Amino acid sequence: MKDLYTQTSIECSALITRRYSTSFSLGIRLLGKEIRNDIFSIYGFVRLADEIVDTYQDKNPVEELRLLREETFRAIHKGISFNPVLHAFQDTVNTYNISPEYIDAFLYSMELDLTDQKYDQALYEKYIYGSAEVVGLMCLKVFCQDNEALFLELVEPARKLGSAFQKVNFLRDIRSDLVDRKRVYFPGLDISRFSESDKRLIEKEIEDEFKEAQKGIDRLPVNSRKGVQLALNYYKGLLHKIVRSHPSELLTKRIRITNFHKMVLLVRNLLQFNSYSYHHA
């Protein structure tokens, strides 16, 4: 049983998750009760960094991100923070021995968002690794508990899943990234000439990564498989809408999945998993 302050800190991260991400919250509901709080704690930390680099850019974000880095590693070292989100995160990091390299890589990618970048292939891949793949690896440490052999087996599929999710986000947010934040992540892409063939190349990369990721999801422990499968199904639905959209649409509006569609995906996911469990019982 967690002490009162730690449990309250976790509840803060859970509230942040629910307020910011309906789809992610739905996925977490399908996780085993014994691991939900740790995923809330990881998401709360990621959201904190995102707020610094995306929402409060007029508040000296470079300095705030530097302070976040210092406070995060201090919390991990001391085993406590009086920032509830960081306290919940350090508890998960220390419980599952999450590598500081993952945290460093994540914060490095956040730093890249605070400076004007022209992404070549190498920097693009490094950004995706830090902004998405390592977040998946942190979650994978929780999913695998103390089974290090299983964790190592699933590292590559988990990275593929994080990479695919991020690329879908890039396509979905291409307008806001360009207009609001002056960012273009795709290397070599002339946004003024964004064509159907450009879009299709990116979509094909995502589809291939989804296939590799599915192989890993099928091998996840049962208490995490349903939640991760729902996340994959959600992003597949989002990609399907993007595939059907003209490039000009992506540059004028944000593609979304309605809450009703999210609930449909949730029900389908439960039926799919229950059918799988019945036939493999």
HELIX and SHEET records of a PDB file:
HELIX    1   1 LEU A    4  TYR A   20  1                                  17    
HELIX    2   2 THR A   22  ARG A   29  1                                   8    
HELIX    3   3 LYS A   33  ASP A   50  1                                  18    
HELIX    4   4 GLU A   51  THR A   55  3                                   5    
HELIX    5   5 PRO A   61  LYS A   78  1                                  18    
HELIX    6   6 PRO A   84  TYR A   96  1                                  13    
HELIX    7   7 PRO A  100  LEU A  112  1                                  13    
HELIX    8   8 GLN A  121  ILE A  128  1                                   8    
HELIX    9   9 TYR A  129  GLU A  133  3                                   5    
HELIX   10  10 VAL A  134  CYS A  144  1                                  11    
HELIX   11  11 GLU A  148  ARG A  172  1                                  25    
HELIX   12  12 ILE A  174  ARG A  181  1                                   8    
HELIX   13  13 ILE A  191  ARG A  193  5                                   3    
HELIX   14  14 GLU A  196  ILE A  217  1                                  22    
HELIX   15  15 VAL A  222  VAL A  243  1                                  22    
HELIX   16  16 PRO A  247  LEU A  250  1                                   4    
HELIX   17  17 ASN A  259  HIS A  279  1                                  21    
END                                                                             
